[in-house]
């Protein structure tokens, strides 16, 4: 199942199946839910073993020996009851899923009954869900594996040190600064009252697009001034503000 970029940008609900529908929230919905709690949940639900290598290691689990779906089905889906995930998944309750084995190939699946209908999440369905959430929120997927045991231990200790450093950092809202910047930017068509109705993907796209436009304008002004950079030395992608965003 391919993610339709235009529909994601528009903010439509995404139907994974009849019983699994992902709602894309607005800035207002995220604000009311709690920005930090919201992003913590999204990052946890989409996390790969590589992104939780320290936590898994401390539980006695080698992160290179567990698949993303096994991580999700055994641990992550249990963390958030329906009242926590309803902003994304409505009435679907991940804590009600039971871990079973597929009859044909003995692969792990999650299953529950909703409105008399079986709801099954297998590896394929899980991939569809998490790929969509990553695309909406611009979350990279880390599946890198270490070349050897020594490198694995170094990566684990590096992540552990980063976790310790993060504990002492004061947290600030990232969306607040982005919203403030956008509503005060020329070219952004939403004021302070209107911006809260924007879907999160469209808003983040606007942040990237306006940044891209401003950068292209600065490069062109500098190049045509005769006193700045040479346009011949500039990657043409930086000048094409209509192109794909990173």
Residue pairs with C-beta under 8 A, 6 or more apart in sequence:
1 16
1 128
3 14
3 131
3 132
3 135
5 135
7 14
8 14
8 24
8 132
8 135
8 136
8 201
9 201
9 202
9 205
10 199
10 202
11 24
11 26
11 199
11 201
11 202
12 24
13 21
13 22
13 23
13 24
14 21
14 22
14 24
14 132
15 21
16 22
16 125
16 128
16 129
16 132
17 119
17 125
18 117
19 92
19 114
19 115
19 117
19 119
20 89
20 92
20 119
20 121
20 125
20 129
21 89
21 90
21 92
22 88
22 89
22 129
22 132
22 133
23 87
23 88
23 89
23 90
24 136
24 199
24 200
24 201
25 33
25 38
25 87
25 88
25 199
25 200
26 196
26 197
26 198
26 199
26 200
27 175
27 179
27 195
27 196
27 197
27 198
27 200
27 203
28 196
28 197
29 87
30 38
30 87
30 175
30 200
31 175
31 196
33 87
35 173
35 174
35 175
36 171
36 173
38 87
39 137
41 80
41 84
41 85
41 88
42 88
42 133
42 137
42 139
43 51
43 139
44 76
44 79
44 80
45 72
45 76
45 77
45 80
45 85
45 130
45 133
46 130
46 133
46 134
46 139
46 141
47 68
47 71
47 76
48 68
48 71
48 141
48 142
48 143
49 56
49 63
49 64
49 66
49 67
49 68
49 71
50 63
50 142
50 143
50 144
50 145
51 142
52 63
52 71
53 63
53 155
53 156
53 159
54 156
54 159
54 160
54 163
56 62
56 63
56 66
56 71
57 63
57 156
63 156
64 145
64 146
64 152
67 123
68 126
68 130
68 143
69 108
69 122
69 123
69 126
69 127
70 108
72 126
72 130
73 97
73 99
73 108
73 110
73 121
73 126
74 99
77 94
77 95
77 97
77 110
78 94
78 95
80 94
80 95
81 93
81 94
81 95
82 89
82 91
82 92
82 93
82 94
82 95
85 92
85 93
85 94
88 133
91 114
92 114
92 119
93 112
96 112
97 110
97 111
97 112
97 119
97 121
98 110
98 111
98 112
99 108
99 109
99 110
100 108
100 109
100 110
100 111
101 107
101 108
101 109
102 108
102 109
102 122
107 122
107 123
108 122
108 123
109 120
109 121
109 122
110 120
110 121
110 122
111 118
111 119
111 120
111 121
112 118
112 119
113 119
121 129
130 141
131 141
133 139
134 140
134 141
135 201
136 200
136 201
137 200
137 201
137 204
138 204
146 152
146 155
178 203
178 204
178 207
179 195
179 203
181 207
182 188
182 190
182 195
182 203
182 206
182 207
182 210
183 190
183 191
183 192
183 195
185 210
187 210
187 213
188 206
188 210
190 198
195 203
198 206
205 245
208 245
208 246
209 241
209 245
212 241
212 243
212 245
213 241
215 238
215 241
216 238
216 239
216 240
216 241
217 241
219 229
219 231
219 234
219 238
219 239
220 231
220 239
221 228
222 228
222 229
223 229
223 230
223 231
223 234
224 231
231 239
237 243
